[in-house]
Amino acid sequence: MSKKISKNKNFLELIPIPKAEINWQKDKEGMVTLEIENKGFFNFLAQKLFKKPKISFVHLDETGSFIWPLLDGKSDVEQIAQRVKEHFGQKADPLYERLCKYIKILESYGFIQLSDSKL
């Protein structure tokens, strides 16, 4: 699913899809924690030499915890933005800048991938 997306594609029309290997949980307060397995040669060395954990836990804030379950492979960034606006109202402003930056960060960490077609 790592197909190239056209540079001319509107970012709001892209569909964020969580990577299948990332497990996540929501606690009783509704906060999401991502479980990221540290794979690869350098992570293996760090685990052996420096006692680094095999799994890292990434705790999302209130906004991230609301957004993560919306990344279902069916909703595009625009639809997610509307849900965030409905839930947080003015607290989410500047909505599109913040949401797009957040999604780009998730993609850069390899937690999600962006697609121009639904699952």
C-alpha positions as CSV (number, residue, x, y, z in Angstrom):
1,M,0.0,0.0,0.0
2,S,3.0,2.3,-0.3
3,K,1.9,3.9,-3.6
4,K,3.0,7.4,-4.5
5,I,0.6,10.2,-4.0
6,S,0.5,13.0,-6.6
7,K,2.0,16.3,-5.4
8,N,-1.1,18.0,-6.9
9,K,-3.5,16.1,-4.6
10,N,-5.3,18.2,-2.0
11,F,-4.1,17.1,1.4
12,L,-7.6,17.4,2.8
13,E,-8.7,14.7,0.4
14,L,-6.1,12.2,1.6
15,I,-7.1,9.3,3.8
16,P,-4.9,8.5,6.8
17,I,-4.5,4.8,7.5
18,P,-2.9,3.4,10.7
19,K,-0.2,0.8,10.1
20,A,-1.5,-2.7,10.8
21,E,1.4,-3.5,13.1
22,I,0.5,-0.7,15.5
23,N,-1.6,-1.8,18.4
24,W,-3.4,0.7,20.5
25,Q,-5.6,0.9,23.6
26,K,-8.0,3.4,25.1
27,D,-8.0,3.8,28.9
28,K,-11.0,4.5,31.0
29,E,-10.4,8.3,30.7
30,G,-10.5,7.9,26.9
31,M,-6.8,8.5,26.4
32,V,-5.1,6.4,23.7
33,T,-1.8,4.7,24.0
34,L,0.0,3.4,20.9
35,E,2.2,0.3,21.3
36,I,5.2,0.5,18.9
37,E,7.4,-2.5,18.5
38,N,11.0,-1.6,18.2
39,K,12.3,-3.7,15.3
40,G,15.4,-3.6,13.2
41,F,19.1,-4.2,13.7
42,F,19.8,-1.0,15.7
43,N,16.8,-1.5,17.9
44,F,18.0,-5.0,18.5
45,L,21.4,-3.8,19.6
46,A,19.9,-1.1,21.8
47,Q,17.7,-3.7,23.5
48,K,20.7,-6.0,24.2
49,L,23.3,-3.4,25.1
50,F,21.3,-0.7,26.7
51,K,18.3,-2.6,28.0
52,K,15.9,-0.6,25.8
53,P,12.3,-2.0,25.7
54,K,11.1,-4.2,22.9
55,I,7.8,-2.2,22.9
56,S,7.6,1.6,23.3
57,F,4.4,3.2,24.5
58,V,3.3,6.5,23.0
59,H,0.6,8.3,25.1
60,L,-1.5,10.7,23.0
61,D,-3.0,13.9,24.4
62,E,-6.7,14.7,24.5
63,T,-6.8,15.8,20.8
64,G,-4.7,13.0,19.6
65,S,-6.8,10.5,21.5
66,F,-9.9,11.8,19.9
67,I,-8.4,11.8,16.4
68,W,-6.7,8.3,16.4
69,P,-9.9,6.2,16.4
70,L,-11.1,8.4,13.5
71,L,-8.2,7.1,11.3
72,D,-10.2,4.2,10.0
73,G,-9.1,4.2,6.4
74,K,-12.4,5.5,5.2
75,S,-12.5,9.1,6.4
76,D,-10.4,11.7,4.7
77,V,-8.7,14.6,6.4
78,E,-11.6,17.0,5.7
79,Q,-14.1,14.6,7.3
80,I,-11.8,14.1,10.4
81,A,-11.5,17.9,10.6
82,Q,-15.3,18.3,10.7
83,R,-15.5,15.8,13.6
84,V,-12.8,17.5,15.5
85,K,-14.5,20.9,15.0
86,E,-17.8,19.4,16.3
87,H,-16.2,17.9,19.3
88,F,-13.7,20.7,20.3
89,G,-15.2,23.8,18.8
90,Q,-13.0,26.9,19.0
91,K,-10.5,25.0,21.2
92,A,-9.3,23.2,18.0
93,D,-8.5,26.4,16.1
94,P,-6.5,26.9,14.0
95,L,-8.1,23.6,13.0
96,Y,-6.7,22.7,9.6
97,E,-3.1,23.8,10.3
98,R,-3.0,21.8,13.5
99,L,-4.7,18.7,12.1
100,C,-2.5,18.6,8.9
101,K,0.7,19.1,11.0
102,Y,-0.4,16.3,13.4
103,I,-1.2,13.9,10.5
104,K,2.2,14.7,8.9
105,I,4.0,14.0,12.2
106,L,2.2,10.6,12.5
107,E,3.2,9.8,8.9
108,S,6.8,10.9,9.5
109,Y,7.0,8.5,12.5
110,G,5.7,5.7,10.4
111,F,2.5,5.3,12.5
112,I,0.2,5.9,9.5
113,Q,0.3,6.1,5.8
114,L,-1.7,8.4,3.5
115,S,-3.7,7.1,0.7
116,D,-5.8,8.8,-2.0
117,S,-8.3,5.9,-2.1
118,K,-10.5,4.3,0.6
119,L,-9.8,0.9,2.0
